[in-house]
Amino acid sequence: MTSTATDVTTSTDRELITARHLINGEWLGEADTERMNPARPGELAALSPSGTAADVDAAITAAAAAQPGWAALPAPSRGAILITAGNLLIERQTAIAEDLVREEGKTLAEAKGEVKRASDVLRFFGSLGWAATGEVLPSGLPDTTITTRREPLGVVGLITPWNFPIAIPAWKSAPALISGNAVVIKPAELTPLSATHLARALQDAGLPAGVFNVVHGKGRVVGDALARDPRIAGLSFTGSTNVGLGLQEILNARRARVQLEMGGKNGVLVLDDADARKAAKVVAGGAFGLTGQACTATSRVYVTPGIRTAFLDALTEEAAQYTAGDGMDAPMGAVVSGQQFAQNTAAVRSAVERGATLLTGSGILDETHDGDADRPLYFPAAVLTDLPFDDAAVTEEIFGPVVAVLEVADYEAGLAAINDSRYGLTAGICTDSLKLATDFSARAQAGVVKVNRPTAGLDLNVPFGGVKDSSTNTFREQGKSALDFFTWGKTVYTGV
């Protein structure tokens, strides 16, 4: 293997600008795809190769050859490698975060937090190498002991999105690896360097060649090849609902395991007994943090009549604090791409054309910039009101810093509105009533419920996933529950 000033084998600084495939421990592929900084037109953020079906085949072949040896390694030894990789991410945190800002657009504070999250995930699952994974159970037969075991699937495929480009690859890879699987991952095209940093940390920590493989490229090429290869025993995907459901059909057709985390249109109910300013901070943090580019972001809010005016006034003030700019020093980062910027713009403009009132971010109505490559992709925090409940801005995912606020008559009407969605990822309520908070937690149709907390933001040690079109709702991610997807159960009878 050779290295140059821009190869992944250099120190973790701005010299690391070229991502490559990682196949059987070697960095391969000619970089032919440019990724530009969404906040600085003309500034190259990263280069990456366009993977082919042949690259996927080579990666799966390497993974299949390496997996038995990796699974045979004692789990504490596998865990030690993950823990070391997590420590390396922290040592390299600032440089990795700066690369993340340049290629994805979020703020430096958010990027540093994401690198920390990836590190914590690796160390959490690494520690599970010392945890028991089976049970000893009584038998109805004499002189017989029953034990259970968890066995790895074999080779697993991972397809990850651009909005958490190092955290999501980590939280999918770590449970797969500690369980004894080998991995082939297809990172998002927009964020190749973040996944490269994760791969480098695992390689530098001593992960055997072939256990973790990376193939960059387009989803319709690399992702499709992963899904269709019979050697892929399971595939975990995070991305859009339409793409996820298409992958599910492919995997189901060959009876392979599939895990999907998809879209969200997350609602918050604000009741009269809530503190208007506290509720506004909760909603703003969920709606505008991470530039609204999170599947768990708050995008619709239902308020009862007594708090409506005070809440909207407070939310307008909060939105003003989220000024979009270069993530290196701005309170809110850039939108990830021109396509996403245009989608955000179209969503807001069309809502206003249908009669909505735009309380903040009104400059977007006069902006001629629809995602031009020569303009920074700064989109304002936008608050829409006066919308019907079935308006597209209320029902369809926008994936930007845009939130719609609607009035409901009372708690029951608000709960019904929260549940009236094809999605069911996260839901929230702002109230001082323990009774209503408890009732909401029980009846809200969402995989995650937040009480007086932003809908975005998750702890790594607890299960995460949604219902309806947000998830396959079979296997959860994160926490010990994440191990279930990557293993299968075996029961062993032993007689004496």
C-alpha positions in Angstrom: 0.0 0.0 0.0 1.3 3.4 -0.9 0.5 6.7 0.7 0.7 10.3 -0.5 0.1 13.7 1.2 -3.6 13.2 0.7 -4.0 9.5 1.5 -5.9 8.2 4.5 -2.7 7.0 6.0 -1.4 10.5 6.9 -1.9 12.2 10.3 -5.4 13.3 11.1 -5.2 16.9 10.0 -6.3 18.9 6.9 -4.0 16.8 4.8 -6.6 14.1 5.1 -8.9 15.1 2.2 -9.0 12.0 0.1 -11.2 9.1 1.2 -10.7 5.7 -0.4 -12.4 2.3 -0.2 -11.1 0.1 2.6 -11.1 -3.5 1.4 -9.3 -6.3 3.2 -7.2 -3.8 5.1 -6.0 -1.9 2.0 -7.0 1.7 1.0 -8.1 1.4 -2.7 -9.8 3.3 -5.5 -9.1 6.5 -7.4 -10.9 9.5 -6.1 -13.1 10.9 -8.8 -15.9 12.6 -6.8 -15.5 16.1 -5.3 -17.4 17.2 -2.1 -17.5 20.9 -1.7 -17.9 22.8 1.6 -21.6 23.9 1.8 -20.6 27.0 3.7 -17.7 28.1 1.5 -18.4 27.9 -2.2 -15.3 26.7 -4.1 -13.6 25.1 -1.1 -12.9 21.4 -1.6 -14.0 19.5 1.5 -13.2 15.9 0.4 -12.5 13.6 -2.5 -13.8 10.0 -2.8 -14.0 7.1 -5.3 -17.2 5.9 -7.0 -17.6 2.3 -6.0 -18.8 -0.4 -8.3 -20.5 -3.8 -7.9 -17.0 -5.3 -8.3 -15.8 -3.3 -5.3 -18.7 -4.5 -3.3 -18.0 -8.1 -4.3 -14.4 -7.8 -3.3 -15.3 -6.2 0.1 -17.9 -9.0 0.8 -15.3 -11.6 -0.2 -12.8 -10.2 2.2 -15.4 -9.9 5.0 -16.5 -13.5 4.5 -12.9 -14.7 4.8 -12.1 -12.7 7.9 -15.4 -13.3 9.8 -14.8 -16.8 11.2 -11.4 -15.8 12.8 -12.9 -12.6 14.2 -15.9 -14.5 15.7 -13.5 -17.0 17.2 -11.6 -14.2 19.0 -12.8 -14.0 22.6 -15.4 -11.3 23.0 -13.3 -9.3 25.6 -10.5 -9.2 23.0 -12.9 -7.9 20.4 -14.1 -5.4 22.9 -10.6 -4.2 23.7 -10.1 -3.2 20.0 -13.4 -1.2 20.0 -12.4 0.6 23.2 -9.0 1.5 21.8 -10.7 2.8 18.6 -13.0 4.9 20.8 -10.0 6.4 22.6 -8.4 7.2 19.3 -11.4 9.1 18.1 -11.2 11.3 21.3 -7.5 11.9 20.7 -8.3 13.1 17.2 -11.6 14.8 18.1 -10.9 18.3 17.0 -9.4 17.5 13.6 -12.2 15.0 12.9 -14.9 17.5 13.9 -13.4 20.2 11.7 -13.5 17.8 8.7 -17.1 16.9 9.6 -18.1 20.6 9.6 -16.5 21.1 6.2 -18.2 18.3 4.5 -21.6 18.2 6.3 -22.1 21.8 7.5 -23.1 21.5 11.1 -21.5 23.6 13.8 -18.1 22.8 15.3 -19.7 22.2 18.8 -22.2 19.8 17.2 -19.5 18.1 15.3 -17.3 17.7 18.4 -20.3 16.3 20.2 -20.9 13.8 17.4 -17.3 12.6 17.5 -17.6 12.2 21.3 -20.8 10.2 20.7 -19.1 7.9 18.3 -16.3 7.4 20.7 -18.7 6.6 23.6 -20.6 4.1 21.4 -17.4 2.2 20.6 -16.4 2.1 24.2 -19.9 1.1 25.4 -20.1 -1.8 23.1 -16.5 -2.7 23.7 -17.3 -3.0 27.4 -20.1 -5.5 26.5 -17.3 -7.9 25.5 -17.2 -8.8 29.2 -20.9 -9.1 29.6 -22.9 -12.4 29.6 -24.8 -13.0 26.4 -26.7 -16.2 27.3 -28.6 -17.8 30.1 -28.6 -21.0 32.1 -32.1 -22.4 32.4 -33.7 -25.3 34.2 -34.7 -28.4 32.3 -37.6 -30.8 32.9 -35.3 -33.6 32.2 -33.0 -35.2 34.8 -29.3 -34.5 34.7 -29.7 -31.9 32.0 -28.6 -28.3 31.8 -30.0 -25.9 29.2 -28.0 -22.9 28.1 -28.6 -20.3 25.4 -26.1 -18.6 23.1 -26.0 -15.7 20.7 -24.3 -16.3 17.4 -23.2 -13.7 14.9 -25.1 -13.5 11.6 -21.8 -13.6 9.6 -21.3 -10.7 7.1 -23.6 -7.7 7.5 -24.1 -4.6 5.3 -24.6 -1.1 6.7 -25.9 1.9 4.7 -25.6 5.2 6.6 -26.8 8.8 6.1 -25.0 12.1 5.8 -26.6 13.9 8.8 -24.7 12.0 11.5 -21.8 10.8 9.4 -19.6 9.3 12.1 -22.1 8.7 14.9 -24.5 6.5 12.9 -21.7 4.4 11.3 -20.3 3.9 14.8 -23.6 2.9 16.4 -24.3 0.4 13.6 -20.7 -1.0 13.4 -20.0 -1.4 17.1 -22.8 -3.9 18.0 -22.1 -5.7 14.7 -18.4 -6.1 15.5 -18.7 -7.0 19.2 -21.1 -9.7 18.2 -18.5 -11.3 15.9 -19.7 -10.2 12.5 -17.7 -8.7 9.7 -18.9 -5.5 8.2 -19.2 -3.9 4.8 -20.4 -0.3 5.0 -21.6 2.2 2.4 -21.3 5.7 3.9 -23.2 8.6 2.5 -21.7 10.2 -0.7 -21.8 13.7 0.9 -19.7 12.7 3.9 -16.9 10.3 2.9 -14.2 11.6 5.3 -16.2 11.1 8.5 -16.6 7.4 7.8 -12.9 7.3 6.8 -12.0 8.6 10.2 -14.0 5.8 11.9 -12.3 3.2 9.7 -8.9 4.6 10.4 -9.5 4.4 14.2 -10.6 0.8 14.0 -7.7 -0.1 11.8 -5.2 1.7 14.0 -6.7 0.0 17.0 -5.7 -3.4 15.6 -8.9 -4.6 13.9 -7.9 -7.5 11.6 -7.9 -6.9 7.9 -11.2 -7.7 6.2 -13.4 -7.4 9.3 -14.4 -3.8 8.5 -14.7 -2.7 4.9 -15.8 0.5 3.4 -17.1 1.0 -0.2 -18.0 4.6 -1.2 -20.4 5.4 -4.0 -24.0 5.8 -5.1 -26.7 4.0 -3.4 -28.3 2.7 -6.5 -24.9 1.0 -7.3 -23.2 0.1 -4.0 -26.3 -0.1 -1.8 -28.2 -2.2 -4.4 -25.2 -4.6 -4.7 -25.0 -5.0 -0.9 -28.7 -5.7 -0.6 -28.7 -8.3 -3.4 -25.6 -10.3 -2.5 -26.6 -13.6 -0.8 -23.5 -13.5 1.4 -25.0 -10.5 3.3 -26.9 -12.1 6.1 -28.4 -8.8 7.4 -28.5 -5.2 6.3 -29.1 -2.1 8.6 -30.1 1.1 6.8 -30.8 4.6 7.9 -32.2 7.0 5.4 -35.4 8.0 3.6 -38.6 5.9 3.9 -38.9 5.3 0.1 -35.4 4.0 -0.2 -35.7 1.9 2.9 -38.9 0.2 1.9 -37.3 -0.6 -1.5 -34.4 -2.3 0.3 -36.8 -4.2 2.5 -38.4 -5.8 -0.6 -35.0 -6.9 -1.8 -33.9 -8.4 1.5 -37.3 -10.0 2.2 -37.3 -11.7 -1.1 -34.2 -13.7 -0.1 -35.2 -14.0 3.6 -32.3 -11.9 4.8 -32.6 -9.9 8.0 -33.2 -6.1 7.5 -33.3 -3.2 9.9 -34.7 0.2 8.7 -34.6 3.5 10.5 -36.3 6.0 8.2 -38.2 9.3 8.2 -40.0 11.3 10.8 -42.4 14.2 11.2 -42.1 14.7 14.9 -44.7 16.6 16.8 -44.7 18.4 20.1 -47.8 19.3 22.1 -47.6 22.5 24.2 -50.3 22.8 26.9 -51.6 25.9 28.7 -50.0 24.9 31.9 -46.5 24.9 30.4 -44.0 27.7 30.8 -44.1 29.4 27.4 -40.4 30.3 27.4 -39.2 26.9 28.5 -41.4 25.3 25.9 -40.1 27.6 23.2 -36.5 26.6 24.1 -37.4 22.9 24.0 -39.1 23.4 20.5 -36.3 25.6 19.1 -33.6 23.2 20.2 -35.4 20.3 18.6 -36.3 22.2 15.4 -33.3 24.3 14.7 -30.4 22.5 16.4 -28.4 20.5 13.8 -29.9 22.8 11.2 -33.1 20.7 11.5 -31.3 17.9 9.7 -32.2 15.1 12.0 -34.8 12.4 11.7 -35.8 13.2 15.3 -36.1 17.0 14.7 -39.2 18.8 15.8 -41.2 19.9 12.7 -44.8 20.4 13.9 -46.1 21.9 17.1 -49.7 21.9 18.5 -50.5 24.5 21.1 -53.7 25.0 23.1 -55.4 28.4 23.0 -54.3 29.9 26.3 -50.6 29.7 25.6 -50.6 30.2 21.8 -49.6 33.9 21.8 -47.0 33.8 24.5 -45.5 30.6 23.0 -45.2 32.1 19.5 -43.7 35.3 20.8 -41.1 33.3 22.8 -40.4 30.9 19.8 -39.9 33.9 17.5 -37.3 35.2 19.9 -35.6 31.8 20.2 -35.5 31.4 16.4 -33.6 34.7 16.1 -30.8 33.1 18.1 -30.2 30.5 15.4 -28.4 32.5 12.8 -27.1 30.4 10.0 -23.5 30.6 8.9 -20.2 28.8 8.6 -20.3 26.0 11.2 -16.8 26.9 12.4 -18.2 29.9 14.3 -22.0 30.3 13.7 -24.9 29.3 16.0 -26.5 27.2 13.3 -24.6 25.5 10.4 -25.2 25.4 6.7 -27.6 23.1 4.9 -25.8 20.1 3.6 -26.4 20.5 -0.1 -27.9 22.6 -2.9 -30.6 20.0 -3.4 -31.6 20.1 0.3 -31.5 23.9 0.3 -33.9 24.0 -2.7 -36.2 21.5 -1.0 -36.4 23.6 2.1 -37.0 26.7 0.0 -39.7 25.1 -2.0 -41.5 23.8 1.1 -41.6 27.2 2.8 -42.6 29.2 -0.3 -45.3 26.8 -1.3 -46.8 26.8 2.2 -46.9 30.6 2.1 -48.6 30.5 -1.3 -51.2 28.2 0.2 -51.9 30.8 2.9 -49.5 30.1 5.7 -47.9 32.9 7.8 -44.1 33.0 8.0 -43.2 34.5 11.3 -39.4 34.1 11.0 -37.1 33.6 8.1 -39.1 35.8 5.8 -36.0 36.7 3.7 -36.3 33.3 2.1 -39.4 34.5 0.2 -37.4 37.1 -1.7 -34.2 35.0 -2.0 -33.2 34.1 -5.5 -30.7 31.6 -4.2 -32.2 28.1 -4.6 -29.1 26.1 -3.8 -26.7 27.7 -6.3 -23.2 26.2 -6.2 -21.6 29.6 -5.9 -23.6 30.7 -2.8 -23.3 29.6 0.8 -26.1 27.3 1.8 -27.4 29.3 4.8 -31.1 28.8 5.5 -32.9 30.7 8.2 -34.8 29.2 11.1 -38.4 29.3 9.8 -41.6 29.3 11.8 -44.9 28.8 9.9 -48.4 29.3 11.3 -52.0 29.4 10.0 -51.8 26.1 8.2 -54.5 23.4 7.9 -53.6 20.1 9.6 -53.4 18.3 6.3 -51.0 20.8 4.6 -47.8 19.3 3.1 -45.7 21.4 5.5 -47.4 19.6 8.4 -47.5 16.1 7.0 -44.4 15.7 4.9 -40.8 15.6 6.1 -38.8 18.7 5.1 -35.5 17.9 6.8 -34.5 21.5 7.5 -34.9 24.2 10.2 -38.6 24.6 9.5 -41.4 24.2 12.1 -45.1 24.6 11.7 -47.2 25.7 14.7 -50.9 24.9 14.8 -53.7 25.5 17.4 -55.7 22.6 19.0 -58.7 22.9 21.3 -57.4 20.8 24.2 -55.1 17.9 25.2 -57.2 15.2 23.5 -57.3 17.1 20.2 -53.5 17.6 20.4 -52.8 14.0 21.1 -55.0 13.0 18.2 -53.1 15.4 15.9 -49.7 14.1 17.1 -50.8 10.6 16.2 -52.3 11.5 12.9 -49.2 10.9 10.9 -47.7 8.2 8.7 -44.6 8.5 10.8 -43.9 7.6 14.5 -40.3 8.2 15.4 -40.4 10.8 18.3 -43.1 12.8 20.0 -43.0 15.4 22.8 -45.2 17.2 25.3 -44.6 20.4 27.3 -46.7 20.4 30.4 -46.5 20.7 34.2 -49.1 18.0 34.6 -47.7 14.6 35.7 -51.1 13.0 34.9 -51.1 14.3 31.3 -47.4 13.6 30.7 -48.0 10.0 31.9 -51.0 9.6 29.7 -49.2 11.1 26.7 -46.3 8.7 27.2 -48.6 5.8 27.1 -50.8 6.9 24.1 -48.4 8.7 21.8 -47.7 6.6 18.7 -43.9 7.0 18.6 -40.9 4.9 19.4 -39.4 7.7 21.6 -41.4 10.1 23.8 -39.9 13.2 25.3 -41.5 15.2 28.2 -40.3 18.8 28.5 -37.3 17.9 26.4 -36.4 18.4 22.7 -37.4 15.6 20.4 -33.9 15.4 19.0 -31.1 13.9 21.2 -30.8 10.3 22.3 -28.8 8.4 25.0 -26.6 5.7 23.6 -27.5 3.1 26.2 -31.2 2.9 25.5 -33.2 1.4 22.6 -34.0 3.7 19.7 -36.4 3.2 16.8 -39.9 4.2 15.6 -43.2 2.8 14.4 -45.3 3.1 11.3 -43.2 4.4 8.3 -40.4 5.5 10.5 -39.0 2.0 11.2 -39.4 -1.7 10.5 -40.2 -1.8 14.3 -38.6 -5.2 14.7 -35.1 -4.6 16.0 -34.0 -1.5 17.9 -30.8 0.4 17.6 -28.5 1.5 20.4 -28.2 0.1 23.9 -28.0 -3.7 24.5 -31.0 -4.1 22.3 -28.8 -3.3 19.3 -27.2 -6.7 19.7 -30.4 -8.5 18.8 -30.3 -7.6 15.1 -26.8 -8.8 14.6 -27.2 -12.2 16.4 -29.3 -15.2 16.3 -30.3 -17.4 19.2 -29.3 -21.0 19.9 -30.5 -23.3 22.7 -28.1 -26.0 24.0 -29.2 -29.1 26.0 -26.3 -30.8 27.9 -26.8 -34.1 29.7 -24.4 -35.8 32.1 
